[in-house]
Amino acid sequence: MQTRATVDAARDDVARWRREQLTARGFALPLAAEIAQDARYDLHALIELVERGCPPELAMRILAPVEEHGAP
């Protein structure tokens, strides 16, 4: 049985790993930390864009999650 602490620790581990992957590919730490906390970003797609020469900030804007207004 998972406790809230276990789930929170796992979420933190995933966010840390995502942040490390992004910073290793040239994302500034504040940007990487922001993206790492938001699971709506496709990490692999972001990395692919950057590896193809897209600046990290632009890759983030291109793949930004669409806000759904009025969704329940």
C-alpha positions as CSV (number, residue, x, y, z in Angstrom):
1,M,0.0,0.0,0.0
2,Q,1.4,3.4,-1.0
3,T,1.3,6.2,1.4
4,R,1.1,9.9,0.5
5,A,4.8,10.3,1.5
6,T,5.8,7.4,-0.8
7,V,3.8,8.9,-3.7
8,D,5.3,12.4,-3.0
9,A,8.8,11.0,-2.9
10,A,8.3,9.1,-6.2
11,R,6.9,12.3,-7.8
12,D,10.0,14.3,-6.5
13,D,12.3,11.6,-7.9
14,V,10.7,11.8,-11.3
15,A,10.8,15.6,-11.4
16,R,14.5,15.5,-10.3
17,W,15.3,13.0,-13.1
18,R,13.4,15.2,-15.7
19,R,15.3,18.3,-14.5
20,E,18.6,16.5,-14.8
21,Q,17.8,15.4,-18.3
22,L,16.9,18.9,-19.4
23,T,19.9,20.6,-17.9
24,A,22.2,18.0,-19.4
25,R,20.9,19.2,-22.8
26,G,21.3,22.9,-22.3
27,F,18.2,24.0,-20.5
28,A,18.9,26.7,-17.9
29,L,18.1,25.4,-14.4
30,P,15.1,27.6,-13.7
31,L,13.5,26.6,-17.0
32,A,14.3,22.9,-16.5
33,A,12.9,23.0,-13.0
34,E,9.6,24.6,-14.3
35,I,9.2,22.0,-17.0
36,A,10.2,19.1,-14.8
37,Q,7.4,19.8,-12.4
38,D,4.8,19.9,-15.2
39,A,4.1,16.3,-16.5
40,R,2.1,17.7,-19.4
41,Y,5.4,18.5,-21.2
42,D,6.6,15.7,-23.4
43,L,10.2,15.5,-22.2
44,H,11.4,13.4,-25.2
45,A,9.8,15.8,-27.7
46,L,11.5,18.8,-25.9
47,I,14.9,17.1,-26.0
48,E,14.5,16.1,-29.6
49,L,13.7,19.7,-30.6
50,V,16.8,21.0,-28.8
51,E,19.0,18.3,-30.2
52,R,17.9,19.5,-33.7
53,G,19.0,23.0,-32.9
54,C,15.9,24.6,-31.4
55,P,16.7,26.9,-28.5
56,P,15.3,25.5,-25.2
57,E,13.0,28.5,-24.6
58,L,11.4,28.1,-28.0
59,A,11.0,24.4,-27.6
60,M,9.2,25.0,-24.4
61,R,6.8,27.5,-26.1
62,I,6.2,25.1,-29.1
63,L,5.3,22.2,-26.8
64,A,3.5,24.2,-24.1
65,P,0.4,22.5,-22.9
66,V,-2.8,24.0,-24.2
67,E,-5.0,25.5,-21.5
68,E,-8.5,24.3,-21.7
69,H,-10.8,27.1,-20.7
70,G,-14.2,26.0,-19.4
71,A,-13.3,22.4,-19.0
72,P,-14.9,20.7,-16.0
